[in-house]
Amino acid sequence: MLALVQRVAEARVEVAGEVVGAIGRGLLVFVCAEPGDTEAQADQLVAKLLKLRIFSDEAGKMNRSVQDVGGGLLIVSQFTLAADTSGGNRPSFAGAAPPQQGRQLYEHVVSRLRAAHPQVATGRFGAHMQVHLVNDGPVTIPLRFAAEGA
């Protein structure tokens, strides 16, 4: 599984002019499943998102998690994280999981996060979305959870 985490002051996702998900302070997380990914990798992502210490403490050090600060999570599916540009100027997305598998793992991540955290918003899987955000820092962190042996 691939994820791109951005610490935000606020973020929202629109589909056809309608806001479908929004948060204040928290994490905007773009998520991409790859072929062969399983719920085990999705669970690793969930655990990391809840405990990742990228919010400042009173001394200005990144020592607090989204749970510690009571922040929101905005989870957005983004198959383009799997883009391969090594073969030319037009990206290939063959490294992304097929849509059915991608949706299942995305929904698994969202379900697990909602069970563990009070404020989880989402984009809309497979939709053309406009994502608005105020990156705080800026802080942007890529994450990858590969299958064992991969």
C-alpha positions as CSV (number, residue, x, y, z in Angstrom):
1,M,0.0,0.0,0.0
2,L,1.1,3.5,-0.8
3,A,0.1,6.6,1.1
4,L,1.0,10.3,1.0
5,V,0.3,12.0,4.3
6,Q,0.0,15.7,4.6
7,R,-0.3,17.6,7.9
8,V,-3.0,20.2,7.3
9,A,-4.6,23.2,8.9
10,E,-7.7,22.3,7.0
11,A,-8.7,20.2,3.9
12,R,-11.8,19.3,1.9
13,V,-12.8,17.2,-1.1
14,E,-15.4,18.2,-3.6
15,V,-17.1,16.1,-6.3
16,A,-19.2,18.0,-8.9
17,G,-19.1,21.1,-6.7
18,E,-20.4,19.3,-3.6
19,V,-18.2,19.0,-0.5
20,V,-18.1,15.2,0.3
21,G,-15.5,15.3,3.0
22,A,-13.8,18.0,5.1
23,I,-11.6,18.3,8.2
24,G,-10.0,21.1,10.2
25,R,-6.5,20.4,11.7
26,G,-5.4,16.9,11.0
27,L,-4.1,14.6,8.3
28,L,-5.0,14.5,4.6
29,V,-4.1,11.0,3.4
30,F,-3.9,9.9,-0.2
31,V,-4.1,6.1,-0.4
32,C,-3.2,3.7,-3.2
33,A,-3.4,-0.1,-3.2
34,E,-1.0,-2.1,-5.3
35,P,-1.6,-5.6,-6.8
36,G,-0.9,-8.2,-4.1
37,D,-1.7,-5.8,-1.3
38,T,-3.7,-7.4,1.6
39,E,-5.7,-6.3,4.6
40,A,-2.5,-6.8,6.6
41,Q,-0.8,-3.9,4.8
42,A,-3.9,-1.8,5.1
43,D,-3.9,-2.5,8.9
44,Q,-0.2,-1.4,9.1
45,L,-1.2,1.8,7.3
46,V,-4.0,2.4,9.8
47,A,-1.8,1.8,12.8
48,K,0.9,4.2,11.4
49,L,-1.6,6.9,10.6
50,L,-3.0,6.9,14.1
51,K,0.4,6.9,15.8
52,L,2.6,9.0,13.4
53,R,4.0,11.8,15.5
54,I,4.1,14.8,13.2
55,F,2.3,17.4,15.3
56,S,4.3,19.8,17.4
57,D,4.4,19.6,21.2
58,E,4.8,22.7,23.4
59,A,8.5,22.7,22.6
60,G,7.9,22.8,18.9
61,K,9.1,19.2,18.3
62,M,7.1,16.7,16.3
63,N,6.0,14.5,19.2
64,R,2.2,14.3,18.9
65,S,0.0,12.1,16.8
66,V,-3.4,12.9,15.2
67,Q,-5.0,11.1,18.2
68,D,-3.0,13.2,20.7
69,V,-4.1,16.5,19.1
70,G,-7.7,15.4,18.4
71,G,-7.3,16.1,14.7
72,G,-9.3,14.8,11.8
73,L,-8.4,12.3,9.1
74,L,-9.4,12.9,5.5
75,I,-8.8,9.8,3.4
76,V,-8.7,10.1,-0.4
77,S,-8.2,7.3,-2.9
78,Q,-5.5,8.1,-5.4
79,F,-4.3,5.4,-7.8
80,T,-1.9,7.9,-9.4
81,L,0.5,7.3,-6.5
82,A,1.5,4.1,-8.3
83,A,2.5,6.1,-11.4
84,D,5.6,4.8,-13.3
85,T,7.3,7.5,-15.4
86,S,10.4,5.5,-16.2
87,G,9.3,4.5,-19.7
88,G,8.6,8.0,-21.1
89,N,6.6,11.1,-20.5
90,R,3.2,9.5,-20.1
91,P,2.8,7.8,-16.8
92,S,1.7,4.2,-16.6
93,F,-0.6,3.2,-13.8
94,A,-0.1,-0.6,-14.2
95,G,1.3,-0.6,-10.6
96,A,-2.0,0.3,-9.1
97,A,-4.4,-2.5,-8.0
98,P,-7.4,-3.2,-10.1
99,P,-10.4,-1.0,-9.1
100,Q,-12.3,-3.7,-7.3
101,Q,-9.3,-4.6,-5.1
102,G,-8.4,-0.9,-4.6
103,R,-11.9,-0.1,-3.5
104,Q,-12.0,-3.1,-1.0
105,L,-8.7,-2.1,0.6
106,Y,-9.6,1.6,0.7
107,E,-12.9,0.8,2.4
108,H,-11.1,-1.5,4.8
109,V,-8.7,1.4,5.8
110,V,-11.6,3.8,6.2
111,S,-13.6,1.3,8.3
112,R,-10.7,0.5,10.6
113,L,-9.9,4.2,11.1
114,R,-13.5,5.0,11.9
115,A,-13.5,2.2,14.5
116,A,-10.5,3.8,16.2
117,H,-10.8,7.5,15.6
118,P,-13.8,9.9,16.1
119,Q,-13.2,12.1,13.1
120,V,-12.7,10.4,9.7
121,A,-13.9,12.0,6.5
122,T,-13.4,10.7,2.9
123,G,-13.4,11.5,-0.7
124,R,-15.4,9.4,-3.1
125,F,-13.6,6.3,-4.6
126,G,-13.3,6.5,-8.4
127,A,-14.7,10.0,-8.7
128,H,-13.1,13.0,-10.2
129,M,-12.3,15.1,-7.1
130,Q,-11.0,18.5,-6.3
131,V,-8.9,18.5,-3.2
132,H,-8.4,21.8,-1.3
133,L,-5.9,21.9,1.5
134,V,-3.7,24.2,3.6
135,N,-0.6,22.2,4.2
136,D,0.8,23.0,7.7
137,G,4.5,23.3,7.7
138,P,4.6,22.1,5.0
139,V,4.8,18.5,6.2
140,T,4.3,15.8,3.6
141,I,5.4,12.2,4.2
142,P,5.3,9.2,1.9
143,L,4.5,5.8,3.3
144,R,4.8,2.3,1.8
145,F,3.8,-1.0,3.2
146,A,4.9,-3.9,1.0
147,A,3.9,-7.5,1.3
148,E,6.4,-9.7,3.1
149,G,8.9,-11.0,0.6
150,A,8.1,-8.3,-1.9
